[in-house]
Amino acid sequence: MVKSYKELIVWKKSMEMVRFIYQLTESFPKDELYGLRSQMERSAVAIPSNIAEGYLRRHRKEYVQFLSISLSSAAELETQILVCKSLKKFKHIDFSETESLLNEVLKMLFVMINKMA
């Protein structure tokens, strides 16, 4: 049995993704400091944060709700990556590793939500 949210693979992977996003956004143009950069960092941090908060809730229904919020943040981050990839000013950035990790997190969240709902 898992004794802490810190033992959850999805939480660990999403924490890794936060580090990836922060490394990635360091190379963003300066004019994106308060635009996509800020949005992507907030979306990424929201994923493990909501997994943790939901895990500590007393009811399964609340946990599923917070997992769903994490899933929504992951979808938001996925969209922001797609926006970046569509703009010329981000052509020098390789998003493939981040996308791969994000897809892994998305799949895990889908499975957890479906099993618990």
N, C-alpha and C positions, 0 to 999 in steps of 0.2 A: 504494500500500500504506500502511496505517495504521502509523505508527511509535510511537505512544503511545496509551494508553487515553484520554488527554485529547482526542484527535481524534475519538473515537467520539461520534456524535450521541446515542446512548442515554445515554452517561455525562454529556454536557453537559445533556441534558434532565433527567436525574435530579438533577443538581446544582442546576438551576433549581428543581426541585420541592422540594428540601431548603430552599431559601430561602423558597419559598411556605409550606411547613409551619411554619417558624419564625415567619414573619410572622403566619400564621393562629393559631398557638397562643398568641401574645402576648395575644390577646383572650379567651382561655379564662378561666373563673372561677378564682379563686385556689385553691379546693379541688381543682382538677384538676392542680396543679403536679406531683404525684407519681403521678398516675393516667394518664388518656388523653393528656395533654400530653406527658409523658415517653415513653410508649409510641410515640406517633406520631412524635416527633422521632427516637427510636432506629430505628424502622422505616424512616423516610425516609433517614437517614444510611447505613443498611445497604445500600441499593440501589446507589448509586455506589461504595461501598467494596468490595462484592463483585465488581462489574464490574471495578474496577481490579485487585483481587487475582487474579481469575481470568485477566485478560489477561496478567499477568506469570508465570503458571504455564507450565511447559515442555511440557505435553501438552494436546492438544485436549479429551480426556475431562475433565481437571481444569477447564479453562475452562468447559465446558458445565455442570459441577457448580456452579461459582460463579455462572454466569448463572442457574441454577435456584434457587440460594439468593436471588439478587436478585429473581427472580420471586416467590418465596415471601414475601419482605419487602414487595414491592409489593402482593401479595394481602392481607397482614396490614394494611398501611396503608389499603387500600381498605375493609376490614372496619371498621377503627377510625373511618373517616370516616362509614360507614353507621351505626355506633353513635351517633356525635355527632349526626347528622341526625335520629335517632329520639328524641333527648332534648330536652326543653323548654329546658334551660339553654343550649343551643347554637343556638336558633332565630334569634338575631340575627347569626349568622355565615353568610356566603355561601361555600359550598364548591365552587361550579361551576367556577371557573377551575382550582383544584387538581385536581378530579376529571378535568377535560379533559386536563390535563398527565399525570396518573397513567395515564389510559387510553392515551395515546400511548406512554408508557414501557412499559406492559404489552404492548402490541402489538409494539413493537420487540423486547422480550425474547423473546416467543413466536417471532417470525420468526428471530431469531438462533439460538435453541436448536434449532428445527426444521431450520435449514440446516446446523448444525454436528453435529447428532446422527447 
